[in-house]
Amino acid sequence: MDKLNSLSNVGTANLLKQKSQVETPSAGGEAFANQLKSALNEVNELQEVKEEAVADLATGQVKDLHQAAIAIGKAEISMKLMLEIRNKALNAYKEIGRTQL
C-alpha cells in the first residue's frame, strides 16, 4: 500500500511536467512515444498496486479498506482507458490504410 500513497499525485505531476515542456515540431514523434511509454508505465504501476491490495485483502493484512478499494478502482479505470486509447489508435491506423493517395 506504500505505492498507493506515492502514486496519488502522479497524474497531476505528469500534467504539470507536460505543460512546462516546449516541443519542437521535429521532436513531436519522439515526444509522443515518450508520453505513451510513460502512460503505459503508470498503468503498470497501478496494476501492481492493485495486485498488492488484493493480496492484502485476501490475507487479511489490509490496513485501510477504503484505500485498497480506491487502488483497485484506479487500476480498473486506467486499464479501461488504456484499452480505449488502443482501440482508437487501431481504428485510426485502419482508416489511414484505407485512404487512397
Stockholm file with secondary structure:
# STOCKHOLM 1.0

chainA/1-101         MDKLNSLSNVGTANLLKQKSQVETPSAGGEAFANQLKSALNEVNELQEVKEEAVADLATGQVKDLHQAAIAIGKAEISMKLMLEIRNKALNAYKEIGRTQL
#=GR chainA/1-101 SS CHHHHHHTTHHHHHHHHHHHCCCCGGGHHHHHHHHHHHHHHHHHHHHHHHHHHHHHHHHTCCSCHHHHHHHHHHHHHHHHHHHHHHHHHHHHHHHHHHCCC
#=GC SS_cons         CHHHHHHTTHHHHHHHHHHHCCCCGGGHHHHHHHHHHHHHHHHHHHHHHHHHHHHHHHHTCCSCHHHHHHHHHHHHHHHHHHHHHHHHHHHHHHHHHHCCC
//
